Amino acid sequence: MAFIHDDFLLNNEPARRLYHEYAAGEPILDYHNHLPPAEIAGNRQFANLGEIWLEGDHYKWRAMRANGEAEPVITGGADAKDKFLAWARTVPHTLGNPLYHWTHLELSRHFGIDTLLNEETAEEIWETANAKLAQPELSVHGILKQFDVRALCTTDDPTESLDQHKAIAALGINTKVYPTFRPDKAWSVDQPELFNAWADKLAGAADGDTSTLAGFLAALEKRVEDFHAIGSRLSDHSFPYAYANFPGDAKAAAIFDKTRAGTAATPEEQEQFGAHVMEHLGKLYAAKGWAMQLHIGPLRNNNTRLFQTIGPDIGCDSIGDWQQAAPLSAFLDRLDQDNTLPKTILYNNNPMDNLTFATMIGNFQGGTPGKMQFGSGWWHADQQEGMEWQMKALANTGLLSRFIGMLTDSRSFLSFPRHEYFRRTLCNLIGEFMHDGKLPDDYDLVGNMVKRISYQNAKEYLDLVVAD
């Protein structure tokens, strides 16, 4: 039997029935990823497996470093085939890591390859996969069609042009592609050179003046309007912990002016300014009916040497261990006091805080079914066990039935089988509950919940225009 088979990860009969009858056939709505809009607009045809598999994939880069591979075949200028061969040498050592599952799911689902990848099979897999990559079915548009991806939400800086998204919309492809508003540089006042260059670029994008705080906030609001006009209904933000030390208008303006004059804000001032901007943005999102995504908890750029030579997002980020509950409560409550808390999705990077996040959302529910979401296992926790921990915490303290399910958070067009991986994990967990008598033997009831978590809940919650 092939490693990836029909009942992969489905360890009981209810799980198999739930997956095959209720989850497997659902479309995909990938509402958070880092796919490049230009490659969708241009319908990129990848030349080889190295390009489509290893460009930007810091999960693989991290594993390759752990296997002792040299940096040139990880993030450097080595030939694409040499990079692929380095990955093939690494794969047998990823047993127990989700990368082993993802690698072979992707080979099977995209290329029909059921051979295990290792140093001996690498050449054959390289040739077979590359031949298939030359076919229209494995262009970007072909992949989106093959996996019935109804909508994608990319991650976009407010200073970026939306021209690529407009070009995608004009193509008329079945997959709707929307930008997600990601303004994390808006509170980088501790880095004046970075912040001032970004603020100037924001002024150009918004056709405004960002020399004052009022103008800066107005420019952000203009870009929210621009994103909304093209169909966006989502923002995204990442913090080590929620910023909740609200400074007031005068103090925020003083921090802004200080930074614009070239003096770095202190760590306390940086958090104060971030809280001020996020309060302003949260109110905008609520007024527009958007959902606000908060990715909380990573400790980034741990390796100074690699950060200085290569940059961020290269696999040198890990789980942080900050106190989360009090600042997160204070931030959410600040908006809720004025009834301006938007729909919110909380993603937790540290599984130790799962119950904190799962119970926190319950404090602010109301009005919209599942208004406050505890998002799917994220980053270091988006493997089978981490997903199970997240879903169990949610089921134990809230409404699993309202959960909006999976996203890839990926930079690779080969990552859509991760939705299958999630659905198999979901069905195995729920099937185990049924098998043990913890849930009723009622497939209409339980199967419909699984089906909704796979697709429909996200479609309804996000209120995106999605192809039928």
C-alpha angles and dihedrals in degrees: 000000000000117000090240105052137154094276098039109156091359103118103172137041097251089052092053092049094046092051100043097039103035115016110030098067098049119112123243128254105183100191098176126038141123099233113147111250090210091062091052092047091048095042090230116218107205116224097213147353092266092062098047096038108037108030107109097347103137091176089066092040090056092052092046091054089050087054091055098252116157119253095244090067091045108044101345136091100281120134116276091244092052089052091050091050090051088053091048089054089051100046098077088056093055094075106141092023118104087236088076091056095042093048094054095039089055094047090050100043099040102033107018089240114147096170114114111248117240139130093282096049096039098095094051093046091047092054096043095047094045091052090054092045088063090064123092090240089070098046113108091264091045091054092049090052094044092055095041092237104183096183142004128196112203124197114251136180114230090237093059123100116251091213094110091053090049089050091051092050090052092055093069095219117163093245113082112216121200133180121240118216108239110174101166094137089061091087099038090115089136086071106053097182092053095040096047094048089049093047090051091050090048089054090055094047092049095038088234145111119266098179090107131043091244090054091045092054091045090053091052089050091050090053091049086055091049092051091046092052091059093049105270116149099166140077127189132202136173126206137162084232134344116286108231106153095109111199106192126242098284095050092045090052091050092052090048094049091047091053094045087054089057103259118126119239117238118250089259092049091048091056091045091052091047091052091050094050093044092050089053093046094045090058090050091051092050091051091051095045092243129152116238117216117204117191104193135183116030124135102216137203096010094164106070094186094055093039091055094046102036109013137229130328095039101122100278097112124102143174116296125213106211125144104265112172104072100045093042091051091047093050095048092043092051090062095038092055088067092038088245099118107127126212102291135200116198118201117192121207095190115062089202086075097048095111091044091057095038092054094040093064090056091064093065106034123126145103098035122052106255092000091162113050132194098213128226121280105292135215107317088021100049093101128099098273094042091050090050091050091051094047093046091051090050094045092049096050108023143004115311087180090069094050113127094214136208138008128173101225081200139146093204130086088212092066100086092098085071085080088059089048090053094046092050089049091048093049093046091052095046091041089054089053090052093045091052094048094249090121128034122264089247113126094184089058101038097031092053090054091052091048093051094048089051095059123325099069092057092046092054096039097050095044093214124158100251129182115254 
